[in-house]
């Protein structure tokens, strides 16, 4: 069973529909018991870092997620804000403490003086930086759909498995033990996104 974590931010039902399209048994829930009974845990999200952490803590979800993902090693997929909240610190509207599962900070995208609009919205291709289970059998020219103004700067480059370019090199996907996350939206990324979700479902730590 896949539990999609409902903490009050994000396009939960489009993510749920994408998993249902590939045959997954899906629950969308903010109930800690549904996270405890899940085989795979997914945390989408759209919005501000500080609000995301506040909502997770208010619902007691930070504790149960850390127990299930860090201690019990359940496969986890973060999407968009769900990737950013894994960092130690988020710098959106001041410094906010994240879950701290991935060493690094979330900061504004640096367009390097190029005439590029923020947020970064639209299709962009990935550069896969290391072999990984999440992007297996996905065409190297595949495009994925992004919507974000901030990016995760990983302290350990080995946590980063794919990048894209928007002025600067941007962390597009990460993998650390049983933890996967994407800055892009697989549920909006057509066939390549569905293949990524299939790869995640087939992963066991």
Secondary structure by P-SEA (a helix, b strand, c coil): cbbbbcccccaaaaaaaaaaaacccccccccaaaaaaccbbbbbbbccaaaaaaaaaaaaaaaaaaaaccccccbbbbcccccccccccccccccccccccccbbbbccccccccccccccccccccccccccccccccccbbbbbbcccccccccccccccccccccccccccccccbbbbccccccccaaaaaaaaaaaaccc
